[in-house]
Amino acid sequence: MRIIFMGTPDFAVPALRALHGAGHEVACVYTQPPRAAGRGKKLTPSPVQRAAEELGLEVRAPVSLKGAEAQEAFAALKADVAVVAAYGLILPQAVLDAPRHGCLNIHASLLPRWRGAAPIHRAIAAGDEMTGVTIMQMEAGLDTGAMLHKVEMAVGRKTTGELTSELAELGAAAMVEVLAHLADFPPEPQDDAAALYAPKIDKAEARIDWSADAAVIERMVRALAPFPGAWFEIGAERVKLLLAEVAQGAGAAGEVLDDSLTIACGVGALRPLRLQPAGKPAMDLAAFLNGRKVAAGTQLS
């Protein structure tokens, strides 16, 4: 097929590479414009742009697709289908209608569960045992389009970072399969009554509330790893908690229970496994405690 690919972050790169490798003609790659990054605030192209340039593909990075000129340029590509993976811009109806088979999206959840911006984070935080990817037909609503194909994957004790990488590969393979046999994947409407919304992560959610159940905190730690990272304070020092396990113990919420930094929660206790002090690299618990003593009875905030 003649494809327009639309994506921006690392999550979208495996799909671009897989579609190109499968022999499809990638007429053009759309991605978000380069963003200022790093201490020098140097303009940095998106991961998709870098991958597209490595493959020798044309790249367009419009600020918006709402204008008539941008929409005409998109339609002039005369694509069979547009493949969208975490593009990040709203697609106007004229863009959705331009390709012969419309726009197909790789969504990182088992729709209609977790429509919206943060499906992977929300699935982990909610304690879902299974997640996956859905190949869906895009329409004007937020992730409301008909579903063509779903592939499941166990969540286990993965972090958002780990699960994102695995779902990216799963979604790439699923999209290649769908485009190879499009007639075998008839659209299936979503059950709107079963829909759950996955809002973007708010920074206020990242501060750990030690009064919550230890199992809830452990899931949120994985959901927020590696970014933005769940955090707490030891005195005036801010520390990100990147991995933890539920442990035995009881005490006042936020109280350190032993010399291994077991922390009492509202229900149960939590033992940190991987932490990142402010301004320093991530480290395991032993390395963290080697640089500081946190005595039993210390109250964390």
N, C-alpha and C positions, 0 to 999 in steps of 0.2 A: 504494500500500500504506500501511497504518498502521504506522509505524516507531517503535521506540525507538532513539535514537542514543546510543552510549556511547563517549566519547573524552575526552582531556585536553589533549595538547600541540598545537603549531602543525600537526604532521603531520596531525591529524584534522580540522582546520578546513575544508579544501577539500571533503572528503567530506560534511560537514554542509551546507555551502552548496549543493553540487551536488544532493544529495537533496532539499533544500527547494526548490531552483529547478526540479527535474524534476516538481514537483507532488505528491510524496508527502506524506502527512499525518504530520508528526513529532509524535507524541503527547507525547513527553517526551525531554529530553536528560539523560543521566547523565554526571557528570564527577567528578574527584577534588576534595575540599574545597579552598578557598583556602589558600595556603601563605604563610608569612612570607618576604618578599623585600626586597632592598635594604638599605641601611645602617640604615634605620629599622625594619626587620623588620615592615613593614606587611603585613597579610594581603592577598594578591593573588589574584583569581580566575584560573582557568586560561584559556588562549586559547579553548578550546571554550566555556566558560561565557560569556565576553565575546561571542563570535560568536552564541551562542544567544539571549542577551538582546537583541542588535541585531536579531535576526530575530523577536523577540516570542514565543519558545518557553519553555515551562516547563522549569526546570532543577532537578535534584535532585543533591545532592553528599553521599551517604552515606559514612561512614567505612568501612563494610563492608556486604556483601550476605549475610552468613552468617545473620543473624537471621530468624526467621519473619515478623516484622512487615515488614521490608524486602522479603522475597521475596513476601509477599502484596500489597504495594503495587505491586511490579513486575508481577505476574501480572494485577492488576486493570486494568492499562492495555489488556489484550486486544489486543496488537500482532500483526500478521501476521509481523513479523520484527524482530529486533534487529540493528543494524549496529554493529560494534565496530571501533574504530581506535585503537590505543595507549591503551586505557582505563587500564590499570595496576592494576586490582583483579582478584582471582580470582573467576570466576563459578561459584557453586555449581550443582550439577546441576538444582536446582529453577528457577534462573534460565535455564539453557541450554534447559530443556524448555518454558518458559512461552510463548514466541511460537509461532504456528502453524507457521512455517517454521524455527523455531529461531533461533540466533544466527550471523550471518555476519561473518567477520573480514577486514579488509584487512591482509595481512601483507607487509612490505617485503622479500621475497626470493622466489626461485623454489623453493618447497618441493619436496622435503623438505630442500633445502640451506639451512642457516642458520635452523633453528628457534631460538627464544629471544629474549632481550632486545635484542641489538645486531646484528641482521642486516646493516645497512648498513655499520657500522664493520668487521665481520668480512669482508664481501665485498671491500671496498677493500683491507684489510690483506693478504688472501690473494692479491690480484692477479687476482680474477675479471674476465674480460672483459665478461661480461653479468650483469645482475641483473634485477630487475623486481618485480612485485607478484603475489600470489596471493590470490584470493578463496576462502576456505575455510569449511567448516562447522565450528563450534567444538564441541569435546567436552572431557572432563575432562583429557586429556593435554595436554602443552605443545606447541601447534602441530602436533598429530598428526592433526587432523581431515581429512576428505575434501576434495579440491580441486574447485572449480567452474570456475575460470577463471584463466589465467595470462597476463600481458602482459610482454614483455621490454623491457629498455632497456640500452644500452651504458654501461659504467662510465666509460670514457675516463680522463681525469686529474682527475676531479671529486673534491671534498672531500665529507666526510659531510654538511656543511651544504648544499652544492649538490645533492647526490644526494637528500637527504631532501626538499627542496622539490619536485624533479621527480617523485619517486615518490609524493608526496602527491597531486599533480594526476593522475598516472597511475592511482593507486588509486581516486580519486574517480570518474573516468570509467569505470573497470572495474566498480565497484559499481553505478553507474547503469545500465550495460548489462546486468548480470546481473539486477537487479531488474525491468528492463523485459521480459525474456524468460527468466524463471526456468526454465521447462520445457525450454529449449534448453541448459541447463548441468547435465547430470547429474553427480552427485558421483563423483569418481575417487579411490580409496584411494591413500594415499601409500606409497611403497616405503621402509619403515623401514630397510632395509639401506643405503640411500643417504643417510640423514639425517646432517647435520652440525649441531652445537650452537653457538650464538652467545652465549656468556656475556656478561653485563654487563661493560663496560670497568672494569678495576681501575685506580685512580690510579697504582699502581706501574708499570703499563705505559707511562705517559706519559713517563717519563724516558728520553731517547735513549741507546741503547747503541751507541757509535760503533764497536764491534768487529763489528757486524753488517754485512751486505752493504748497499751504498749503495741498491740498488733496494728492499730490504726496508724500510730506514729511510724512504725517500721515500714508500712506500705507507702506512706507519704515520703519517707526518706528515699525509697527507691524511685518513686514517681518523679521526684525533683532532682535526681542525679542523672547526668552531671550538672545540669543547669536548670534553674538558678541555684540549686543546692539548699536543702533544709539546714537551718542554722540555729545556734543557741549561744549563750555567753557564759564564760567562766570568769567571774569578776568583770573586768573591762575588756577581756579578750573575746573577740567574735570568732566562732569556729563553725565551719560547715561539717555536717554529718552526711557522708556519702554512702555508707552502708552500715547496717546494724542488724542485730538479731534479738528476738524476744528472749528474756532470761527470767530466772526465778528471783523473787525478792519483793519486798514491800516497804513502803515508807512514805514520807511526805513527797508530793509531786515535785520532781526536779532535784531530789536529794541524792547525792552520791552515796552508794551503799557499801562500797568496798574499794580496795586499792586497784581494782581492774576497771574502774569507771562504770560499774553497773549503776544505772540511773533509775530511780523509782518513778513510776508513771501513775496516772489516775487509777489504772488497773494493771497490775503486773509491773515488769521492769524491762529495761532495754540495755543491751550491751553494745557499744560502738565497735565497729570493726575497721572502718576507714574514715579518716577525718582530714580536714584541711584548715589549718589555722590561717587567719587573714594574712595575705601577702606571701604565703609559703605554698610549696607543692603539697599535693595529697599524700598521706602516709597511713600506714597501718597503725593499729592501736599501740603496739609495743613501741614503735618509733615515736609516737605522739607522747606517751607517758615517759619516755626516756628524756624528753626535753623539759618536762614539768612534773610536779607532784600535785595530784588532786586528791586530797585526803577524804576519807569517808566522813560524811557529815556535811561536806561542802554543798551549798545550795546553788543550783544552776538557774539561770534565767533565760 
